[in-house]
Amino acid sequence: MNFMTGPSNSSIFAHLSATIYQFCCHHISAFPVYLLAASILPSPLSSLTTSMNLLFGLLSCIKIEVTFLCFCADIDNSGYVSDYELQELFREASLHLPGYKVRDIIETFISGDTNKDQKISFEEFVYIYQKLKSQELSDGFRKVLSRKDGIQSLGGISEISSEGTQHSYADEEKVAFVNWINKALKNDPDCKHVVPMNPNDNSLFSSLSDGIVLCKMINFSQPDTIDERVINTKKLTTFKTRENLILALNSASAIGCRVVNVDAHDLRAGTPHLVLGLLWQVIKVGLFADIELSKNEDLIALLEDGEKLEHLMSLSPEELLLRWVNYHLRNAKTQTIRNFSDDIKDSRAYFYLLNQLAIEEMLENKRGIRIDMGGLSEFNLERRAELMLQQAAKMECRQFVSPRDITAGNSKLNLAFVANLFNMHPGLRGAKANKGNWDSIEAETREEKTFRNWMNSLGVSPSVNHLYWDLCDGLVILQLLEKVKVPVNWKKVNNPPFSMLGGNMKKLENCNYAVQLGKNVAHFSLVGVGGENLNEGSRVHTLALVWQLMRRYTVMVLSDLGDGEKIGDQIILNWVNTTLGQKKKSSQISSFKDKLISTSMPVFDLIDSIVPGAVKWDMVQRDAKGKMTNEEKVDNAKYAISLARKIGARVYALPDDLVEVNPKMVMTLFACLMGYGYKKTTN
């Protein structure tokens, strides 16, 4: 790469070259810097000072790594780094930044292109590097020193847009997800046109473009989320496939998947990193569905000596899975693990886990599978992993990982492998000994689940697994306040990790700040609610705040679509009845507690008013005498909720909310339909 050219006129340059060569011999990852230096050194003597300053700067390890990273990105070997090659850096540097920050950085690159030739010379790169370093963003670049095996890169045009950005995806994830889908949907007649898919090509991305497979996978992970009567499966036009994709996105959001910055166009186009990102969330929801104490009483067996039940209940699914693996490894009298990456690379833990599960199953059912442990003597780790997976296949659990995924320590796919193994062979006979603790466990209510899924769909970090335990440090509440346009001064916020000594006080300070913002800025009704209530996980007080956050979020969308008018319940109610009246519908509701709502007829009429022809009336249950059975009401409610999502309303309410006429959730349903109606009118 000749960024500067010219004859060598100084022995000083030769000495510097030798020095850098020696340095790079001891730091092999920095060796390409020697080649870089060699091309810089033959410079005119007049640029001696500039070149020396530059070279001495390069001798910093951090700068060497960052600079090497840049030149690894010179994909076309042109001697320059162009804009699309710079984008490659960001996609592979594991910089977990929100979209607006990424756009800001790309703008920095463009401003650094001083001669506006859309190519970045070395001098221009130095300018950019210094600017990024001052913003403390350059550290992330050190994480990637070369292109990783199995990473597929896409995109690469200079326009700053979702389509013009360099993205990458892991080929092993695509293979794992395809195999899982093939297994899940192999007998589904609606998917026979694409299933089974070939895991070794890119057919996955085109196979999901009509929305059918995605809808089916959502139901596989969370049964009955989508009423399959609303899925378009025949004579698919562009409009019908778009409806399916909108239905899938809104349903994924309702089960807690983050779908921000993903739309039907992205899925229709088969944008790989977005498709895989959404698929992983959907699959994970299914894998983790029963790894929760209130749903799986056998997990009580994982309670350790002297441990309070509350602590076990506060663990995330990932933490519970790790504890489950170690529970069996201890019973097998072998070494435990700390993670699903480095500690499983040698397959040792997996061999002992499979063998212990087989033993537990034999003791429980008087029958079992014999696990061949001979693979532990195999020296080649990849071959050993294959032998282990052959044993997993005996238990019908060879899913998600290949031998290479194990030896590479792919934590995501190994987590999925372990979760599937847990779901099929938990082996927790010890739960019976702790059965007395079960009565104190309260199952998650429907309302709590709705709130939790809503939070997760907005992308709060970390994800909320338990509504009360995961909000006790105030951080998620503060993120939600910011999402409903309540300014948060993050300099006042205490961030993890929280120490054992004084850590809870820091969490309490966050909770106090959250309640203060709720009362004084958001003007929520929080009488009797204090930070200590959130910190202690008080059900009543936490729900009071969370409901007002969700309500504000819902009506905020309406205000944004309208003229900024403050939206209240009465305005929503008036809009519903006015819209129904204009379309000469017979349904009218007096309030969000109106018993007529239990039949779902007002919802059907409203949907038909907004999108004429959307309701297939032959699927709607009616009774000439005005009476309906509970089963008929549930059938209608499932159809109504799915229809609302299909036309474009992001509805979090559940069918039972309509049948039981839960006024809070009913209000959000009508507000979402009102929002879609506004949007449709303005467009």
C-alpha angles and dihedrals in degrees: 000000000000107000092156126023135192143106122298108247105165138064086211089071091050090051091049090048091054091047093052091046091055091046092051092048088061092042103044094180087062096050094107086064088069089059089047091050091048090058093047098045098067090076132134112276089241089069093050096113094047093047093047092051089049094048095047088052090053091057089074108101092225093052092045092055094046093046092047088051091055093052092047084063092059088105098169095043090231095142090248136078110234127200095264091051090052090053088055088062094057094048094052100036095078092236104167097204132147116253096256092057091050090052090050091053092049088052087053089055091051092049088051091058090092098177092043094230092129088242123104116220122200093262090051090049091053089055091050093045093053091050093049092045090055087056090052093239100115096082091078091062091067091068093074119049098164141003110291120234113256095024113131116201126207139179126024117173125131100240112103103238141110089264095046098053125102111244132175136198135192114252092209090061091053091052092048094048093047091053091049092050091047090054095044098047103029093116098038109115092203091061101044090103090069107014126120095043125194109251091200097063136044097262090118092075095052092040092061094048096094093053097233098108092045092052090048093050091051089055091045090056096039110018119223094012088125124038098227091212088079096054112104107229105157135061091003115204125182089262093051094048089049089054090052092050093048089049090051094048095048091045091049088052090051091057092050104269118142108237099166111140092013120107139169091267091059092051093043089053090048094235097192104214092046094045093049092044092054093042092053091052092049093047092047092053088058096044093049097040096103099029091099128098099234090054099040116041092185089074088076085081087073092064107119127219111284093005120134118235090233091064093052089049091053094059119108120237089257091054092046091051091051090049090047092053091048091047089061094040090055090050087051089053094237138119118292127226134233101202146007095247122052096013096059099044093101093050090228094121091047093053092052092043093053092046093050092048090051090051092048090050092050092050091048100044102020087239133077151148123274112232115211106223093186091103090075089075092058109110097201105081096207091051089046090053090052091052090050092051089052087060090048088053089061086062091045090245103115096126140131100004135077122196089262093052088057097047090044091052096234097186097193096053094039089052089053091048092052093044091053090047090052093050092052102036112018094160094196104149089148090074090086091066091059097042091118091071094058097084092065093058115097118204119234110266123230090249092051091049091051092051092047093050091047091054094048092048088059090057101247114176126256099027116251112244098159117031096216105031093046094050097049095095092055095231098112091045090053091050090051091049089055090049090056090052099261107140113238122198099216091190086073093052124097113223130202149295091077116198123233089240111060095351095116090053088057090051090049090053089055091050092049090051091049092051090046091055091045092053103036104031107023091035093221120170100250103154109167093006117124136170090257090062092058091043091053093048095244107185099210097045095043092050091049091058097038093051091053090049092052092045092050090049091052097048091040088066089053093049091050091052093046130050094288093272114155107254121218134177093265093054090052091047092049091049091052094051094041092051092048091048094049090055091046094243118163095220117098125163127208095202142339086275094059110135090221087073089069089072091052089226094125088053093050091048092048093049090049089050092052097040110020112214095020093112117073097210094197087069094054118098114229136173121207092213093051094251126117132181119240089249091056091049091052090049091053093045093053091051093046095050093048092046091052090053092045094057090050109272113134097222122181096178117107130224092255089058088064096043092049092037096233098191095207095053092038088057092052090050093053091042090054091049089048089051091051090047090053091048093049091050095049092047 
